[in-house]
């Protein structure tokens, strides 16, 4: 990972050539100007310089560089701090349980933390990994004409790309669960393989729920602050639509959770049903095998009985074995034990 700093300043809707992180404070609060800076994998010195330049709260800087933090939005005295996670999808070649034969490609979800500082007319984004495509966000801004609507439009464009990524991830997970449901009653699929896939999907779901569900609160807080502090603007319908998308993604995630739980429980029920079927068959065959054992054991006693040491005794025992075994077999088949 390499440190990279980029940004853009707009003045009256037009791009200003040249950008320096140390000059951001000179443009803060100026009417007609809009500032965006992006720090990718910043060093400690770069973060310290940014904090001094914009008078950022130390707790916000600590949250930005911490190893693990939750999705949040915090309002400080001089700025607002947001933290969200973007989700990217990669495919990897799977392997069968014996680790020898390749299977279908499995989706893997990667999380990319994005910290945002909003101060007057400036949006500063900090990313600790390279996986998130910030160029897509810039393209979204150009499509919306974000420079006309200020820092709120920049924030909306960025969150819109993040929520779209959440939708794609949940869609992939939903498709995987549906495929797993189709394998439940397929006798060719091994129970161990089915259990492994179910466990992997549950693990992915836990990962996604942790970053998707809190997005409703983040966007809701942004909406409330805009309604309290700003006059109605063209961006209000856009943020309402963004909140609806985040809500739908959260509800979809909960629906997938119910589906995975159902698959897991159904798999256990089917395993119990298969075990009961096997036990019934074993019990039936044990009863059938016990008949010739009992009859031949009786005729093998060293005491005189009708047909003792005669061919008639052998014929009688054979007929008894065949008749009783046939009767038991037909009875068990009729009761679906065999």
N, C-alpha and C positions, 0 to 999 in steps of 0.2 A: 504494500500500500504506500502510495506516495502523496505527499501534501500537494494540494492544488487550490488556488484561490482565484475565483473569477467573479465577475459582477457586471452591472450595467446601471447607468444613470440616464434617466429621461428628463428632458426639460421642455415643458409645453408639448408633450407628446412626441418629441423627437429625441433620438438617441444622441448622447454626448460621447464623443470619442475619448478614449482613455479612462482607466479606472485604477484607483489605488485605495487599498483598505484604510490607509492612514488618513485619507481625505474625506471619509464618510461624514464625520462630524461637521465638516464645513457645509454640508448640504442638508443636514437635519433641520426640519421645520420650515424649509423654504417653500413658498407657494409655487405651484407649477412644476415642482421637481419630484421625482420618484426614484428611489434607490433600492437596488437589490444586490446582495453579495452572497456568494456561496463558498463555504469552506469545506473542502473534502479532505478527510483524514488530517485535521490540523494538529500541529505540534503544540506543546504546552506554551511555548513563547508566543505563538500566534494567537491562542485563546486569551492569554494574558493581555496582549496588545489590543485585541478586540474589546475586552472588558474595560480597559482604560479609555479606549476611544469613545465608547458609547455609554460608559458609566453603568455597566450591567451588574445585576445583583450577584454576589458570590455564590449564593445557593443555586441560582440558575446555571452558572458556569459549572458548578460541581455536578449537577444533574446531567449536564451535557456530556461530561467526560466520564461519568460513572460507568461501570461495566454493565449494569442492568438497572433499568428504570421503567416504570409503568407509563402508559399513555396518560397524559395530563395536560391541563391548561392552568397557568398561575398568573395572576395579575400582581405585578410589583409596582413600586412607587413611580418608576420612570419608564417602564416598558411592560409588555406582555410576553410571557414565555409559553410556548407550546411544544409538546413532544408527541410524535406519532411514529408508527412503524409502517413502512411500505413492504409489500409482499411481492417477491418475484418467484417465478416458477421455472424449474429446470427439470429435465428428464434424464434419468440414469438407467442403464441396462440392468435389469434384475437378474437374479439367479434362482434356480430351483433349490429346494431344501438340501439336496446332496451337493450343492455348490459346484455342479459340473455343467448343467444345461442352462442356457440363457432363457429367460422368459420375457414377457412384454415389458416395455419401458415403464418405469414408475415415476410419478411426479414427486419432486422434492420442493419444499417451500423454504425460501430463505427470507429472513427478516432484516430490514435495513432501517436503523433508527434515524429519524430526521428531527433535529431540534430547530426551533424557529424563535427568533427574537423580533418582536414588532415594536417599533418606536417611531411615533409620528408618521413620517412618510417613508420609512425604511423597513425592509424585510431582510433579515439575515438568516440564512439556512446553514446548518452545520450537520455534516454527514460523516460518520465514522467508518463507512465502508464504501466500496466502489460499485456495488451491484445495482444501485438505483440509477436509472437513466434520467438525469436532470435535463437533458436536451429535449425530452418529450414534454416536460413542464414548460420550457421556454417556447416550444411550438404551440402549446395550448394557450399561452399568454398572447402570442401573436394572432392566433385565430380569434380570440375574444376581443382583441384590441384593448388589453388590460391597461395600457398606459393612459387610457382615457378615464379610468375609474379609480386610480390610486392604489394604495397598498392593499385595500380590501380585495381588489380583483386579483392581485398577485397571490394572496393567500388562498382565495377560492380556487384558482387554477391549480395550485399545488395540491390542495386537499382533494380536488376532483380526480386528479391522476392517482392519488393514493387510494381513494375509495374504489375507483375502477379496478385497481389491482386486487383489492379485497374481493370484489365481485368475481373476477376471473379465478381466484384461488378457491372460493366456495363452489363455483361451478365445476371445477375439476374434481373437488372432493365429492360433490354430489354425484357426478358421473361415476366415480370410482365405487361409491357405495351402491349405486344401482347395479353396476357390474357384479359386485360382490353378492347382491341379493339373487341375481340370476344363477350364481354358482352354488347356492345353498342346497338345492335339490338335484345337483348334478353329481351322480355317483362316481364320475371319473375324477372329481376333484378330491384330493386327500384332505382329511379333517385337519391335519397339522398345517397344511398350506393355507387353508381357510382361516384358521385361528391366527396365523402369523399376519395375514393381510388385514384381518379385523383389528388386531393390536396396532399395526402401523397406522391405520386410518384413525383410530382413536387418539393416537399420539399426535398426528397432524392436526386433528380437530382441536385438541387442547391448545396447541400452538397458535392456531388461528383465532380461537375465541378470546385469547388473552389480549389480542391487538385489535380485533374488530369490534367487540361489544362496547369498549369505552369510547369509540369514535362518536357515538350518539351524544354523549355528554360534552365532548370537546366542541363539536359543531353547535350544539344547543347553547353552550356558554358564549360562543362567538355571536350567535344570533341575538341573544339577550343583551349583550354589550352594545351591539350595533343599534338595537331599538332604543336603548336607554341613552346613548351618547350621540347618535347621529340622526339626522333627518332622513326620512324615507328616500331611497335611491334606487337606481336601476338594478343594483346588485341584490336587493332583498329577495326577489323571486329566485335568483340563482342559488342563494344560500338555503332557501327553503327547499329547493329541489335537491340540493346536496344533502341536507338533513334527511330527506325522504330516502335517498339512496343508501345512506348509512344505516337508517332504520331497517330498510329491506335486507341489507346485507346481514345485520345482526339477527333478524328474524329467520333468515335463511340458514344461518349458522346453527341456530337452535333447532330448526327442523332437521338438519343433517345430524345433529346430535341425537335426536329421537330415533332417526333411521338407523344409526349405528348401534344404539342400544337395542333396538328391535332385532337387528341382525345378530347381535351377540346372544340375546336371549333365545332367539329361534335356533341358533346353532347348538346351544346347550340342550334345548328341548329335543332336537333331532338326534343328538348324540344319545340322550336317554332313551328315545324311542328305538334307535338301532340296538342299544344294549338289551332292552326288553325283548326285542325280536330274536336276538341271538340266544338269550337265555331260554325263551320258549322253545326254540328249535333244539337246543342242547337237552332240555328237559324231556322233550318228546322222543328224541332218539335214544336217550338213556333209558326211558321206559320201555321202548321197543326192544332194545338190546337185553334188558333184564329178563324178558320172557324166555328166550331160548336158554339163557343161563340158568334160570330157575328150573325149567323142565328137564334139561340134560343133567342138572345136578340131582334132581329127584330120582331120575332113572339110573343114575350112577351109584345109588346107594347099594351097599353089599347085603341086601335083604331081599327075600323073594317077594315079588309083586306080580300082578297079572301081566303075562307076556315076558316074564323074567327069562333070560337066556334064549329067547325065541325071536324070530324075525318080526312077529306081530308087535312086540314091544317097540322095536325100532320104528316100524311104520306108524304106530300110535303116537309116539313122541314127536315124530316129524310132522304128522298132521296137526297135532296140537300147537306146535311152534308156528307153522304156517298160518293156521287159522287165527290164533291170538295176535300174531304180529300184523296180519292183514287188517284185523278189526281195529287194532290200535292206530295203525297208519291212516286208515280211512277216517277214524274219529278225529285225530289230530289235524288232518288236512281240512276237514269240514269246519273245525274251529280256528283255522288259520294259525296253527302252531308249527306247521312245517311248510 
